[in-house]
Amino acid sequence: MGKLTVIIPSFNEEDNIENTAKVIGDILQNADIDYGLLFVSDGSTDTTFDIVEKLAENDKRISGIHFSRNFGKEAAIFAGLEYAKGECVAVIDCDLQHPPAVLVDMYHLWEEGYEVVEGIKANRGKENPIYRMFTAIFYGIMSSLMKINMNATSDFKLLDRKVVEALLELPERNTFFRALSFWAGFKSTTVKFDVAERKAGKSKWSFTGLIKYAVYNTTSFSTAPLKVVFILGVLMMIFSLVLGVETLVNYFLKISADGFTTVILLLLIIGGCIMISLGIIGHYIARIYEEVKGRPRYIVSQTANIEK
């Protein structure tokens, strides 16, 4: 499949497949890089995989796998890592918002001995200001919770074969590729890039999707949210001690209590803290439940030009 295998997760990208294959292929071929393109159709319901199959028939450097249903981008990336045969492996978005020309720079850095080459966004391109603000908040929270600078890592990266093998050996099924490749260590460097405009189709990410993505990956990679339960408990204990002292002082000074308002507020505050704590704990229990079941990350229903 070539010295460099480029993994391209694709979900309903029928408008982009041909152009993406041509653009990436031309760039790598002009740079005299031995390559292979691996499209991972994440349960696409359009003609995405049909187009991949046609391309694979005419070009042996192109291959693809198709999931039985949509399993998510994380599953698509890890499926690509498992099926990739190259000495180094890169991951890039199908919409080419990750500029393919940067792959050449990544490859040359790999030749210099770097085992992880991270693509870092220098410019996020045209974004809705509100979306940009929430993205910044999202990255800030994720960075503080996981102790990883999320602005210094992305899904656009190149990995040496030994890094790929190390990630595939991890037994967990709830994965966060961006953070795991950072966590794994190895000799790494970064390459900056400007986010390009999407050529066709619409982004599959919504605000709700980003929220789910944040919650899922934070609890998959870090236990930091569980500390929130402890912090809430400490704050409530301090609040209770202060209120208790105030109540005793009022009692001995023969000062009447304030009435039901204080009681209602206390019940609302305590009830809210309890429900938040139960929600966090419940989410982690759900993650444990999913891991214990041992179901595969993905199910491949079709392949194109894949060596057995």
Number of C-alpha atoms within 10 A of each C-alpha: 22 16 15 25 27 28 29 25 27 26 23 19 25 20 17 19 21 15 16 20 18 11 15 20 20 14 16 19 12 9 12 10 16 14 22 25 26 29 30 31 31 29 24 19 14 13 15 24 29 15 16 26 21 14 21 20 13 9 13 14 18 25 26 25 27 27 22 15 15 17 15 16 18 21 24 27 23 23 23 24 24 13 19 25 18 19 16 24 26 27 23 24 16 21 24 20 18 24 19 19 15 17 26 16 13 23 22 12 19 20 12 9 11 19 22 28 24 24 26 21 18 12 11 13 12 10 9 8 9 9 12 13 11 14 15 14 12 15 16 15 15 21 16 12 17 18 12 16 14 20 14 15 19 18 21 24 24 31 27 23 19 13 20 21 13 11 19 14 9 10 10 14 19 18 20 21 19 17 20 13 23 18 11 12 11 15 13 17 14 17 18 13 18 16 17 15 14 14 13 13 12 11 9 9 9 10 11 9 10 14 13 12 13 16 14 17 19 20 21 18 17 13 13 15 18 15 13 15 19 12 12 16 16 12 13 16 12 12 12 13 12 11 13 12 11 11 16 12 12 13 12 8 9 9 11 9 10 9 8 9 9 11 11 11 11 16 12 12 12 15 12 12 18 14 11 15 20 13 13 18 15 12 17 18 12 12 16 13 11 14 15 11 8 11 10 9 16 21 18 15 11 14 18 21 19 16 9 4
